Structure formats: structure tokens, C-alpha cells
Amino acid sequence: MKMKKTFILILALIFLLPISFESIGEVKVRIKDITKIQGIEETQLFGYGLVVGLNGTGDKKGTSFTIQSISNMLQRLGISVDSQQLKLKNVAAVMVTCTLSPFNKIGSHIDVTVSSIGDATSLQGGTLLFTPLQTIDGEVYVVAQGQISIGGFNISGGGLAQKNHPTVGRIPGGGIVKKEISLTFLNKGNLSLVLSYPDFVTAEHIAEEINKTFSNSLAKAQDAGIVKVEIPEEYKKEGALVDFISQIEEIYVIPDTKAKVVINEKTGTIVTGKNIKISKVAVSHGNLFVSIKTTPIISQPPPFSEGETVTTQKEEIEVKEEKGRMTLVEGATVEELVQALNALGVTPRDIIAIFQAIKEAGALQGELVII
């Protein structure tokens, strides 16, 4: 109990300590964490397959495409069957997906995800049959097969016990790469760094730090989303380009961020950036309390009478309104605003309403995003 009280006290002290937004805004990050090299995009693959060996949890008889798939597969194996006689409680139709990197070479293994598309109740214990995985243009890059792991269970009978999602599973290393994705950036004399969050200031910072590191004007911000980097002659040799890219990725920069307040009304979560400016504004906060009290009233009949005891309810409604408090917010940043709102003792829901009102009043000099 003593440890628990100490933990709560530490949490209280953490939330009461003043936050320095200056230190938060000056965080340095590596270029590799905020950019990607154009031409090294991953490719998403998909394919239609069948899962067999289920313990009565597969597709039901009404799932026509599963019946058709089984019938076609058996006919290709030289077995003639009547599709009307097939019972598919141990078979399920699935979609198989994976993400292929340009650096996955022929013969390497990758994980695949298997998802039921029929009315199967569980894929537990099932085995995926040979399934080709293709791009949207129909070209096959990976083939998949293997035992499915769902990491859970689904038990019914007098009730339902379920862990995780039993109709979706994975096959670790179940996909074998049959064709590689070509790397287009290798055939160019420059690199294009694509920013994860386009910003003109951040793009300019990246170009400046790269030029400073190599003591040359190699990088130039093309726009808010791309920084072009010229590859020096000494790094165009075989094997040297990897060294050049690794040096660029390890360079630290200070990314710039927009002045933004993000609010999640469903959870009451509020996230604010460092550069939010607040004009002079007055904030009033008050609460309305409504109390409804119900008291039972029992009416007894006179002695020796034929009357009955009657019970009624008396309702008392009490309304109390907390006296309004007006606070003048003069801070130039969101730090002063947060301190002022904490002084009012407002809840996250109230802070959301106050932020919205301040934005409507034109005093919030930044973007307000509600999700």
C-alpha cells in the first residue's frame, strides 16, 4: 500500500511540473526517420487460396465459391466430383496478403497474412494450400503455403470463449519470393528523399545539413516533399553508393512542425504543438450541477379498515450553478494557455470546448484539428 501511495504521488508531481515547450520543439531526428528514398517502395501482394484441415470450423455448404474452388482443384488433379455432394466444414476460402520489399531476394522467405472471406468461424489448425501472390497487374512475385497460426482460440458450446481474432492468421516465413522488385533509383545520378510529412522548412533543413556534412552543394530542396541529392563521382562506384546513403541517413536535423492543436473528442485527448500562439483573450468557466433526489412516501390506512398501504415517490430537484470565473490569458504560447486552464481546474472535456471557443474567437493562431 505504501508503494502504491508513493507511485501516485510521483505521478501527481509529474503532472504538476511545468513543461518546457522549448525543449520539446528542438528535438533532433535522423534523416532516415523522416524520409524515404524514392524508388525503394514496398509492393503489396494478394492472392486467393484455400485453407484445409479445419476441425468443422470452415465454410458452410451455402458458400458457393468455396465449393467451386474445391471442385476445380480436384478436377485439375484428375479427380471427378459432383460439386453438389461436397461438404466443406473443414475447408475455408481465404485471401492471402503480404508486403514485398525491393531488398527481398529470390528464394527468401517472408510472412503472409491469411484472412477468411467466407463464413468460417475459425482458421485454427488449418493449412494454406499453394497460393500465388500477385500485384494488381497480375504478375506473380511470391508463392505461399504452410501452417496457419492465429495466436488465439474460439470455443463454443453453452457459451462462447474467444481470444484474438480466429478468422485471421499468419504464416511466419510462409511466402517464398519468386521474382524481385527492380530498384529504379540505382540507374540515376541522384537520390530523391521523400519527406514523410511534407514541409518547406524541414526540406530546407535537410538540404542544409547534407551540404554541411559533405562540404559541397549536393542537396537542394525541390519542394516541400522532395529533396534532390546529387551523387558524387567517388560514390558512383560499385558498393560505394551504400556508404553514401548510410551517411545521409545518419545525419541529424531539426524538423519544423505546424502550429497545430489536435483534439480527439471521443477520448478527450488533446495534443498541442510548440508553436501555437495565443492572442489576448478572456476565458470564463462555470459548471451547472443538477441533483435529483427521490424519497419514498408511505401512506398507511386507518386501523381495521379495508384500505391498502400506498407507496408514492417524492422527487426533489436542486439546481446549483457554480459562480463563473473570468481569467485573462495573456501568454504568447500554448504553455501559458495550459497553465491558465489548469488554474481554472477544468477537465479535458472543458478544455476541448475552450480551445474550440478560442479558435472561433480568432485568438488561437494555429490549426485546430478535431478527429
C-alpha positions as CSV (number, residue, x, y, z in Angstrom):
1,M,0.0,0.0,0.0
2,K,2.9,2.3,0.8
3,M,4.5,1.7,-2.6
4,K,1.1,2.4,-4.3
5,K,0.8,5.8,-2.5
6,T,4.3,6.7,-3.4
7,F,3.6,5.8,-7.1
8,I,0.5,8.0,-7.1
9,L,2.5,10.9,-5.5
10,I,5.2,10.6,-8.2
11,L,2.5,10.7,-10.9
12,A,0.9,13.8,-9.3
13,L,4.3,15.6,-9.2
14,I,5.0,14.7,-12.8
15,F,1.7,16.3,-14.0
16,L,2.2,19.4,-11.8
17,L,5.7,20.2,-13.0
18,P,5.9,22.9,-15.6
19,I,6.6,21.7,-19.1
20,S,9.2,23.4,-21.2
21,F,7.9,23.5,-24.8
22,E,11.2,25.0,-26.0
23,S,13.0,21.7,-25.2
24,I,10.2,19.7,-26.8
25,G,10.4,21.6,-30.1
26,E,14.2,21.4,-30.6
27,V,14.4,17.6,-30.8
28,K,16.9,16.4,-33.5
29,V,16.0,13.3,-35.6
30,R,17.8,11.3,-38.2
31,I,17.1,11.9,-41.8
32,K,16.2,8.2,-42.2
33,D,13.4,8.5,-39.7
34,I,11.5,11.3,-41.5
35,T,12.3,10.5,-45.2
36,K,12.3,7.6,-47.6
37,I,14.3,7.2,-50.8
38,Q,12.2,7.4,-53.9
39,G,12.4,4.2,-55.9
40,I,12.6,1.9,-52.8
41,E,8.9,1.4,-52.4
42,E,7.4,-1.7,-51.0
43,T,4.8,-3.6,-53.0
44,Q,1.6,-5.1,-51.7
45,L,0.6,-8.6,-53.0
46,F,-2.5,-10.6,-52.7
47,G,-4.0,-13.9,-53.8
48,Y,-7.0,-16.2,-53.4
49,G,-6.4,-19.5,-51.6
50,L,-7.9,-22.4,-49.7
51,V,-7.3,-23.5,-46.1
52,V,-7.8,-27.2,-45.3
53,G,-7.7,-29.3,-42.2
54,L,-10.1,-27.3,-40.1
55,N,-12.0,-29.0,-37.3
56,G,-15.5,-28.3,-38.5
57,T,-15.0,-24.5,-38.4
58,G,-14.7,-24.0,-42.2
59,D,-17.2,-22.5,-44.7
60,K,-20.7,-23.8,-44.7
61,K,-22.5,-25.5,-47.6
62,G,-24.0,-22.2,-48.8
63,T,-20.6,-20.7,-49.6
64,S,-20.7,-21.4,-53.4
65,F,-17.2,-20.0,-54.3
66,T,-15.5,-22.4,-51.9
67,I,-17.3,-25.4,-53.3
68,Q,-16.4,-24.2,-56.9
69,S,-12.7,-23.8,-55.9
70,I,-12.5,-27.3,-54.4
71,S,-14.2,-28.8,-57.4
72,N,-11.9,-27.1,-59.8
73,M,-8.8,-28.1,-57.8
74,L,-9.8,-31.8,-57.7
75,Q,-10.6,-31.8,-61.4
76,R,-7.1,-30.5,-62.1
77,L,-5.7,-33.4,-60.1
78,G,-7.7,-35.8,-62.2
79,I,-10.5,-36.4,-59.7
80,S,-14.0,-36.0,-61.0
81,V,-16.5,-35.0,-58.3
82,D,-20.1,-33.7,-58.0
83,S,-20.0,-30.3,-56.5
84,Q,-23.5,-30.8,-55.1
85,Q,-22.2,-33.6,-52.9
86,L,-19.3,-31.7,-51.4
87,K,-19.4,-30.8,-47.7
88,L,-16.9,-28.1,-46.7
89,K,-16.9,-27.9,-42.9
90,N,-13.1,-28.5,-42.9
91,V,-12.2,-26.1,-45.8
92,A,-12.3,-22.3,-45.9
93,A,-11.7,-19.8,-48.7
94,V,-9.2,-17.1,-47.8
95,M,-7.4,-14.0,-49.2
96,V,-3.7,-14.1,-48.7
97,T,-1.7,-10.8,-48.5
98,C,1.9,-9.7,-47.9
99,T,4.2,-6.8,-48.4
100,L,7.3,-7.3,-50.6
101,S,10.4,-5.2,-50.1
102,P,12.8,-4.4,-53.0
103,F,15.5,-6.0,-50.9
104,N,13.8,-9.4,-50.6
105,K,15.8,-11.5,-53.0
106,I,14.7,-14.6,-54.9
107,G,14.4,-17.6,-52.6
108,S,14.0,-15.5,-49.4
109,H,11.0,-16.1,-47.1
110,I,8.5,-13.5,-45.9
111,D,5.5,-13.6,-43.6
112,V,2.0,-13.7,-45.1
113,T,-1.4,-12.9,-43.6
114,V,-4.4,-15.2,-44.2
115,S,-8.0,-13.8,-43.9
116,S,-11.3,-15.7,-44.3
117,I,-13.7,-14.4,-46.9
118,G,-16.5,-16.9,-46.3
119,D,-18.5,-17.8,-43.2
120,A,-15.8,-19.9,-41.5
121,T,-15.7,-19.4,-37.7
122,S,-12.0,-20.2,-37.2
123,L,-8.8,-20.9,-39.1
124,Q,-7.1,-22.6,-36.1
125,G,-5.2,-25.7,-37.1
126,G,-5.6,-25.1,-40.8
127,T,-3.0,-25.4,-43.6
128,L,-2.9,-23.0,-46.5
129,L,-2.6,-24.7,-49.9
130,F,-0.2,-23.4,-52.6
131,T,-1.3,-19.8,-53.3
132,P,0.4,-17.5,-55.9
133,L,0.5,-13.8,-54.7
134,Q,0.4,-11.2,-57.4
135,T,0.4,-7.4,-57.9
136,I,-2.6,-5.5,-59.2
137,D,-1.4,-6.1,-62.8
138,G,-1.5,-9.9,-62.3
139,E,2.3,-10.5,-62.1
140,V,3.2,-13.2,-59.5
141,Y,6.1,-12.4,-57.2
142,V,5.5,-14.7,-54.2
143,V,4.0,-18.2,-53.6
144,A,2.7,-19.1,-50.2
145,Q,1.8,-22.3,-48.3
146,G,2.0,-23.5,-44.8
147,Q,0.5,-24.0,-41.3
148,I,-1.5,-21.0,-40.0
149,S,-1.0,-19.5,-36.6
150,I,-3.9,-17.4,-35.2
151,G,-2.4,-16.8,-31.8
152,G,-5.7,-17.4,-30.1
153,F,-8.8,-19.7,-29.9
154,N,-12.5,-19.8,-30.4
155,I,-14.5,-22.3,-28.3
156,S,-18.3,-22.6,-28.3
157,G,-20.8,-24.8,-26.6
158,G,-23.2,-23.4,-24.0
159,G,-21.3,-20.1,-24.3
160,L,-18.5,-18.5,-26.3
161,A,-14.9,-18.1,-25.3
162,Q,-12.6,-16.3,-27.8
163,K,-9.1,-14.9,-27.8
164,N,-7.8,-12.7,-30.5
165,H,-9.4,-12.9,-34.0
166,P,-9.7,-16.5,-35.1
167,T,-10.6,-15.8,-38.7
168,V,-7.3,-14.1,-39.5
169,G,-3.9,-15.7,-39.1
170,R,-0.3,-15.5,-40.2
171,I,2.2,-17.9,-41.6
172,P,5.7,-16.9,-40.5
173,G,8.1,-17.3,-43.4
174,G,5.2,-18.9,-45.4
175,G,5.9,-16.9,-48.6
176,I,8.8,-17.7,-50.9
177,V,10.0,-14.9,-53.3
178,K,10.0,-16.0,-56.9
179,K,10.6,-12.6,-58.5
180,E,12.4,-9.5,-57.3
181,I,11.2,-5.9,-57.5
182,S,13.6,-3.7,-59.5
183,L,15.3,-0.8,-57.8
184,T,14.8,2.2,-60.1
185,F,16.9,4.7,-58.1
186,L,20.2,2.8,-58.9
187,N,20.0,4.0,-62.5
188,K,20.0,7.7,-61.7
189,G,22.8,10.1,-60.9
190,N,20.9,11.5,-57.9
191,L,18.7,10.5,-55.0
192,S,15.3,11.8,-54.1
193,L,14.5,12.0,-50.4
194,V,10.7,12.0,-49.9
195,L,9.6,13.5,-46.6
196,S,7.0,11.6,-44.6
197,Y,5.4,14.9,-43.6
198,P,6.0,17.5,-46.3
199,D,7.2,20.8,-45.0
200,F,9.2,23.5,-46.8
201,V,11.3,24.4,-43.7
202,T,12.1,20.8,-42.9
203,A,13.1,20.2,-46.5
204,E,15.4,23.2,-46.4
205,H,17.0,22.0,-43.1
206,I,17.7,18.6,-44.6
207,A,19.4,20.1,-47.7
208,E,21.5,22.4,-45.5
209,E,22.7,19.6,-43.2
210,I,23.6,17.3,-46.1
211,N,25.6,20.1,-47.8
212,K,27.3,20.9,-44.5
213,T,28.3,17.2,-43.9
214,F,29.8,16.7,-47.3
215,S,31.1,20.3,-47.7
216,N,29.5,20.5,-51.1
217,S,26.3,21.7,-52.6
218,L,24.9,18.3,-53.3
219,A,21.4,18.7,-51.9
220,K,18.6,21.0,-52.9
221,A,15.0,21.1,-51.7
222,Q,12.9,20.7,-54.8
223,D,9.6,21.4,-52.9
224,A,8.0,20.7,-49.6
225,G,8.1,16.9,-50.1
226,I,11.3,16.1,-52.0
227,V,15.0,16.9,-51.5
228,K,17.2,16.1,-54.5
229,V,20.8,14.9,-53.7
230,E,23.4,14.6,-56.4
231,I,25.6,11.5,-56.1
232,P,29.4,12.5,-56.1
233,E,31.5,10.6,-58.6
234,E,33.5,8.8,-56.0
235,Y,30.3,7.2,-54.6
236,K,29.0,6.0,-58.0
237,K,31.4,3.1,-57.9
238,E,30.1,-0.4,-57.1
239,G,29.4,-0.7,-53.3
240,A,30.2,2.9,-52.6
241,L,26.6,4.1,-53.0
242,V,25.5,2.1,-50.0
243,D,28.1,4.0,-47.9
244,F,26.9,7.3,-49.3
245,I,23.2,6.6,-48.4
246,S,24.1,5.3,-44.9
247,Q,26.0,8.6,-44.2
248,I,23.0,10.7,-45.3
249,E,20.5,8.6,-43.2
250,E,22.6,9.2,-40.1
251,I,22.6,13.0,-40.4
252,Y,20.5,14.7,-37.7
253,V,18.2,17.6,-38.4
254,I,15.6,19.6,-36.5
255,P,12.2,19.1,-38.3
256,D,9.8,22.0,-38.3
257,T,6.2,21.5,-37.3
258,K,3.0,23.4,-37.9
259,A,1.2,25.2,-35.2
260,K,-1.5,22.7,-34.5
261,V,-3.8,21.5,-31.8
262,V,-5.2,18.0,-32.3
263,I,-8.3,17.0,-30.3
264,N,-10.0,13.6,-30.1
265,E,-13.5,14.3,-28.8
266,K,-14.3,10.6,-28.3
267,T,-11.5,10.0,-25.8
268,G,-10.9,13.6,-24.5
269,T,-7.3,13.5,-25.7
270,I,-5.6,16.8,-26.6
271,V,-2.2,17.1,-28.2
272,T,-0.7,20.6,-28.8
273,G,2.4,21.7,-30.7
274,K,5.1,24.1,-29.5
275,N,4.5,27.0,-31.9
276,I,0.8,27.7,-31.0
277,K,0.4,31.4,-30.4
278,I,-2.4,32.8,-28.3
279,S,-3.7,36.3,-28.6
280,K,-5.0,38.1,-25.6
281,V,-8.4,36.5,-24.7
282,A,-10.7,36.2,-21.6
283,V,-11.9,32.8,-20.6
284,S,-14.9,32.2,-18.4
285,H,-15.6,28.8,-16.9
286,G,-18.5,27.7,-14.8
287,N,-20.4,24.4,-14.1
288,L,-24.1,23.6,-13.7
289,F,-24.9,21.0,-11.1
290,V,-28.4,19.3,-11.2
291,S,-29.3,17.0,-8.3
292,I,-32.5,14.8,-8.4
293,K,-33.4,13.2,-5.1
294,T,-36.2,10.6,-4.8
295,T,-37.8,10.0,-1.4
296,P,-40.4,7.2,-0.8
297,I,-43.7,8.3,0.9
298,I,-45.7,5.5,2.6
299,S,-49.5,6.1,3.3
300,Q,-51.0,3.8,5.8
301,P,-54.8,3.1,6.0
302,P,-56.7,3.6,9.3
303,P,-56.7,0.7,11.7
304,F,-59.3,-2.1,11.0
305,S,-60.2,-0.5,7.6
306,E,-60.1,-2.3,4.3
307,G,-57.7,0.2,2.8
308,E,-54.3,-0.7,1.4
309,T,-50.9,0.7,2.0
310,V,-49.9,3.0,-0.8
311,T,-46.3,4.0,-1.6
312,T,-45.5,7.1,-3.7
313,Q,-42.3,8.8,-4.7
314,K,-41.5,12.4,-4.0
315,E,-38.9,14.0,-6.2
316,E,-36.8,17.0,-5.2
317,I,-34.8,18.7,-7.9
318,E,-31.9,21.0,-6.8
319,V,-30.0,23.1,-9.3
320,K,-26.7,24.8,-8.4
321,E,-24.6,26.9,-10.7
322,E,-21.0,27.4,-9.8
323,K,-20.1,31.1,-9.9
324,G,-18.4,31.9,-13.1
325,R,-14.7,32.8,-13.2
326,M,-13.1,35.0,-15.7
327,T,-9.4,34.6,-16.5
328,L,-7.4,36.8,-18.8
329,V,-5.0,34.7,-20.9
330,E,-2.1,36.9,-22.0
331,G,0.5,34.2,-22.8
332,A,2.1,34.2,-26.2
333,T,2.3,30.4,-26.4
334,V,0.2,27.4,-25.6
335,E,2.2,26.9,-22.4
336,E,0.6,29.9,-20.8
337,L,-2.8,28.8,-22.0
338,V,-2.4,25.4,-20.4
339,Q,-1.2,26.9,-17.2
340,A,-4.2,29.2,-17.2
341,L,-6.7,26.4,-17.8
342,N,-5.1,24.3,-15.1
343,A,-5.6,27.2,-12.8
344,L,-9.3,27.1,-13.6
345,G,-9.3,23.4,-12.7
346,V,-11.0,22.4,-15.9
347,T,-11.5,18.9,-17.2
348,P,-10.2,17.6,-20.6
349,R,-13.8,17.9,-22.0
350,D,-14.0,21.5,-20.8
351,I,-10.5,22.2,-22.3
352,I,-11.8,20.9,-25.7
353,A,-14.7,23.3,-25.6
354,I,-12.4,26.2,-24.5
355,F,-10.0,25.5,-27.4
356,Q,-12.9,25.5,-29.9
357,A,-14.2,28.7,-28.5
358,I,-10.8,30.4,-28.6
359,K,-10.4,29.3,-32.2
360,E,-13.8,30.7,-33.1
361,A,-12.9,34.0,-31.4
362,G,-9.8,34.2,-33.7
363,A,-7.4,34.1,-30.8
364,L,-5.8,30.7,-31.5
365,Q,-3.1,31.4,-34.0
366,G,-2.8,27.9,-35.3
367,E,-4.7,25.0,-36.8
368,L,-7.3,23.2,-34.8
369,V,-7.9,19.6,-35.9
370,I,-10.8,17.5,-34.4
371,I,-10.7,13.8,-35.0
